[in-house]
Amino acid sequence: MRKKLSKNGNASSLKDQLIDIFSSYHPLSEELKTQLIQRLKIQQIKTGQYLAIQEQYCYHFYYLAEGILISTTNRNDKQLTTFILANGSFVTSISGMYGQKPSDESIFAVEDTLVIGLHAQDFHYFYQHHPEMNAIMRRIMERCFQEAHERSKMIRLGTAKEKYLYLLEHISEHINRIPFHHQASYLGIREETLKRIYKEIQLDNDESQTADLFERIDHHLQHTNIIYQPKITLKSFARTMDIPAHQISSIIKNKYKKSFNQLIYTLKIEHVKQKLANISDHKHLTLEGIGTEAGFKSRSVFFSEFKKQTGLSPGEYLKKLHQ
């Protein structure tokens, strides 16, 4: 279950954005927000480093802000990949949740990764003193179980190609950063089979078809209001366009040199910059209101993304623009 978080900005900004994500599940009291700010810990994990190790205890529940994590387990001298997670996911040792028993799996980073963690003791404290945290975690767990059931059904029943297309649909923006052998192990197919399927899909995307699809995608992005929807995702956009998500992701990367989410944020920021350039026509809107109109889900995400792209806060940009 994934919700995006910008990695840019200081620690307080990252924590504020995660609190916004929690708030999207259930309103948080100001007291709980303050305590979360105090107790959330930001951790950087270098490529190859471990977040959890098999047979050891894991005492934290994490939000994956940026990067890719892979979970493996060793059985009878054989390593199996049990899950692959990209930024926007919640993660912990499922078998050893809350540090109650040793973990059955190891979790490590395949690229430099940023996580935000909360200790099991803090969770238990919040459960007892802040009932809203129970509601939030219940909804997060419900979504995680639903997605795990969907994954299990596809991996057990689908053909090799259907399994790979499922993986492409869910993490297409990150697929090229995940080693083939981990993809194959996760899907339960041979690495040679996966490479053959990969080549078949590449051949399917011939140049003429790609050009036609790009024209459709670009027209829809430029001439509809879809980019201003707060909850737009690659998956929802693919359904709207009736184009497979992996094809949209590949075309956008080739044509725009950006991921889908990066492109959407860029278009939103360009819209905001146009509003700020003609601010006299929008005096009824605050800066936060302009961000909301552009489809940003929260003030913190809007301000963080704007500064990432321009080097200035919206207020600083507006002041410089009209000096």
C-alpha positions in Angstrom: 0.0 0.0 0.0 1.6 3.1 -1.2 1.4 6.8 -0.6 4.0 9.2 -1.9 6.3 11.3 0.2 8.9 13.8 -1.0 12.4 13.2 0.4 13.4 16.8 0.0 13.6 19.2 2.9 14.7 18.9 6.5 13.7 16.2 9.1 10.7 18.2 10.3 9.3 18.6 6.8 9.6 14.8 6.2 7.8 14.1 9.5 5.1 16.6 8.7 4.5 14.9 5.4 4.2 11.5 7.0 1.7 12.9 9.5 -0.3 14.2 6.6 -0.4 10.7 5.3 -1.6 9.4 8.7 -4.2 12.1 8.7 -5.6 11.0 5.4 -6.7 7.8 7.2 -8.1 9.5 10.3 -7.9 13.0 11.8 -5.0 13.4 14.4 -5.2 15.4 17.6 -2.6 18.2 17.9 -1.2 16.4 20.9 -0.6 13.2 18.9 1.0 15.2 16.0 3.4 16.8 18.5 4.4 13.4 20.0 4.8 11.9 16.6 7.2 14.7 15.6 9.2 13.9 18.7 9.3 10.1 18.3 9.6 9.5 14.6 13.2 8.8 13.5 14.6 9.3 10.0 17.2 6.7 8.9 19.3 6.5 5.8 20.2 3.1 4.5 23.0 2.7 2.0 22.9 0.2 -0.9 23.4 -3.3 0.5 22.7 -2.4 4.1 20.1 -4.2 6.1 17.0 -2.8 7.8 16.2 -6.2 9.4 18.1 -9.4 9.6 16.7 -12.9 9.7 16.7 -14.5 13.1 17.2 -11.1 14.8 14.5 -8.9 16.3 12.9 -5.9 14.5 11.5 -3.3 16.9 10.4 -0.7 14.4 7.6 0.0 11.9 8.8 2.0 8.9 7.6 4.2 6.1 9.7 3.9 3.0 10.2 7.6 1.9 12.6 7.0 -0.9 14.4 4.0 -2.4 13.8 0.2 -2.8 13.8 -2.5 -0.2 13.8 -6.2 -0.8 12.9 -8.9 1.7 14.5 -12.4 1.5 14.3 -15.6 3.5 16.7 -18.5 3.5 15.3 -22.1 3.5 17.4 -25.2 3.1 20.3 -23.2 1.7 18.1 -21.5 -0.8 17.3 -17.7 -0.8 13.8 -16.7 -1.7 12.6 -13.1 -2.4 9.4 -12.6 -0.4 8.6 -9.0 -1.3 9.8 -5.9 -3.2 8.8 -2.5 -2.0 9.3 0.9 -3.6 8.9 4.4 -2.0 5.5 5.1 -0.6 5.2 1.8 1.2 4.9 0.8 4.9 7.3 -1.9 5.9 8.3 -4.0 8.9 9.2 -7.7 9.7 5.8 -9.3 9.2 6.7 -12.5 11.1 8.4 -10.5 13.9 6.1 -7.5 14.1 6.6 -5.3 17.2 9.8 -7.3 18.1 7.7 -10.2 19.7 9.9 -12.9 18.1 12.9 -13.1 15.7 12.3 -12.1 12.1 11.8 -14.8 9.5 13.2 -12.6 6.8 16.0 -10.1 6.0 15.2 -6.7 4.6 17.9 -4.7 2.7 18.3 -1.8 0.3 19.2 -2.3 -3.3 19.8 1.5 -3.6 20.4 4.3 -1.2 17.1 4.5 0.8 15.4 6.8 3.3 13.0 5.5 5.9 11.0 7.0 8.8 10.7 4.6 11.8 8.6 4.4 14.9 9.5 2.1 17.8 7.1 -0.7 18.8 6.9 0.7 22.4 5.8 4.1 20.9 3.1 2.3 19.0 1.8 0.6 22.1 1.8 3.9 24.0 -0.2 5.6 21.2 -2.6 2.7 21.0 -3.4 3.2 24.7 -3.4 7.0 24.9 -4.5 8.0 21.4 -7.4 5.9 20.0 -7.1 7.5 16.6 -3.8 5.6 16.1 -5.7 2.3 16.4 -8.0 3.4 13.6 -5.1 4.6 11.4 -3.1 1.3 11.8 -6.2 -0.8 11.2 -6.8 0.9 7.9 -3.2 0.6 6.9 -3.2 -3.1 7.8 -6.4 -3.7 5.9 -4.9 -2.2 2.8 -1.7 -4.2 3.2 -3.6 -7.5 3.6 -5.8 -6.7 0.6 -2.7 -6.1 -1.6 -0.9 -9.1 -0.2 -4.0 -11.3 -1.1 -4.0 -9.8 -4.6 -0.2 -10.5 -5.0 -0.6 -14.0 -3.7 -3.4 -14.8 -6.0 -1.6 -13.5 -9.1 1.7 -15.2 -8.3 0.1 -18.6 -7.6 -2.4 -18.6 -10.5 -1.1 -16.4 -13.2 1.1 -17.3 -16.1 4.7 -16.2 -16.1 3.9 -13.3 -18.4 0.8 -12.3 -16.3 3.0 -12.3 -13.2 5.6 -10.0 -14.8 2.9 -7.6 -16.1 1.4 -7.5 -12.6 4.8 -6.5 -11.3 5.2 -3.9 -14.0 1.8 -2.4 -13.2 2.6 -1.9 -9.6 6.2 -0.8 -9.6 6.8 0.1 -13.3 8.6 3.3 -12.3 11.2 1.3 -10.4 11.4 -2.0 -12.3 14.7 -1.3 -14.0 16.4 -0.7 -10.6 15.6 -4.1 -9.3 18.0 -7.0 -10.1 16.5 -9.6 -12.4 17.2 -12.5 -10.1 15.2 -10.9 -7.3 12.3 -10.2 -9.7 12.3 -13.8 -10.9 12.6 -15.2 -7.3 9.7 -13.0 -6.2 7.5 -14.1 -9.1 8.4 -17.8 -8.7 9.8 -18.1 -12.3 13.2 -18.8 -13.8 15.5 -15.8 -14.5 15.9 -17.0 -18.1 12.1 -17.0 -18.5 11.8 -13.5 -17.1 14.5 -12.2 -19.5 12.7 -13.8 -22.5 9.4 -12.2 -21.4 11.1 -8.8 -20.9 12.4 -8.9 -24.5 9.0 -9.9 -25.9 7.4 -6.9 -24.2 10.1 -4.6 -25.5 9.5 -5.8 -29.0 5.8 -5.2 -28.6 6.4 -1.5 -28.1 7.3 -0.7 -31.7 8.1 2.9 -32.6 4.9 3.7 -34.5 2.7 2.5 -31.7 4.8 4.4 -29.2 4.4 7.6 -31.1 0.7 7.3 -31.3 0.4 6.5 -27.6 2.7 9.4 -26.7 0.4 11.8 -28.6 -2.6 10.5 -26.8 -0.9 10.7 -23.4 0.5 14.2 -24.0 -2.8 15.5 -25.2 -4.7 14.2 -22.2 -2.2 15.7 -19.8 -2.1 19.1 -21.5 -5.8 19.5 -22.3 -7.8 18.0 -19.5 -7.9 18.7 -15.7 -6.6 15.3 -14.8 -3.3 16.5 -13.4 -5.1 18.6 -10.8 -6.7 15.6 -9.2 -5.1 15.1 -5.7 -5.1 11.3 -5.9 -3.9 10.8 -9.5 -1.7 7.7 -9.8 0.0 5.9 -12.7 -2.6 3.1 -12.1 -5.6 5.4 -12.2 -4.2 7.3 -15.2 -3.7 4.0 -17.1 -7.3 3.0 -16.5 -8.5 6.3 -17.8 -6.3 6.0 -20.9 -7.0 2.3 -21.4 -3.2 1.8 -21.8 -1.1 -0.6 -19.7 0.6 1.2 -16.9 4.1 -0.2 -17.8 3.7 1.2 -21.4 2.7 4.7 -20.0 5.7 4.6 -17.6 8.1 3.6 -20.4 6.8 6.2 -22.8 7.0 9.0 -20.2 10.5 8.1 -19.3 11.7 8.0 -22.9 9.9 11.2 -23.9 10.0 13.4 -20.8 13.0 11.9 -19.1 10.9 11.7 -15.9 8.9 9.2 -13.9 5.1 9.5 -14.0 5.0 11.1 -10.6 7.8 13.5 -11.4 6.0 14.6 -14.5 2.7 15.2 -12.7 4.5 17.3 -10.0 6.3 19.3 -12.7 3.0 20.1 -14.5 1.4 21.1 -11.2 4.2 23.4 -10.4 4.1 25.0 -13.8 0.4 25.7 -13.3 1.2 27.3 -9.9 4.0 29.4 -11.4 1.5 30.7 -14.1 -0.9 31.7 -11.3 1.8 33.5 -9.4 2.9 35.4 -12.5 -0.7 36.7 -12.8 -1.4 36.9 -9.0 -3.6 40.0 -9.4 -6.2 37.8 -11.1 -6.2 35.4 -8.2 -6.3 37.7 -5.1 -9.1 35.6 -3.7 -6.7 32.7 -3.3 -3.9 32.2 -0.6 -0.7 30.5 -1.6 -1.9 27.4 0.0 -5.2 27.7 -1.9 -3.3 27.9 -5.2 -1.5 24.7 -4.3 -4.8 23.0 -3.4 -6.3 24.1 -6.7 -3.3 22.6 -8.5 -4.0 19.2 -6.9 -1.5 19.1 -4.0 -2.9 17.0 -1.1 -1.3 19.1 1.6 0.5 22.4 2.3 3.7 20.6 3.3 3.8 18.5 0.1 3.1 21.6 -2.1 5.8 23.7 -0.4 8.4 20.9 -0.4 7.8 20.1 -4.1 7.8 23.8 -5.1 11.2 24.4 -3.4 12.6 21.2 -4.9 11.9 22.5 -8.4 12.5 26.2 -8.0 14.9 26.5 -5.1 12.5 28.9 -3.4 9.4 28.7 -1.3 6.2 29.9 -3.1 6.3 33.1 -1.1 9.9 33.8 -2.0 9.2 33.0 -5.6 6.2 35.4 -5.7 8.2 38.2 -4.0 11.1 37.7 -6.5 8.8 37.6 -9.4 7.1 40.9 -8.6 10.1 42.9 -7.4 
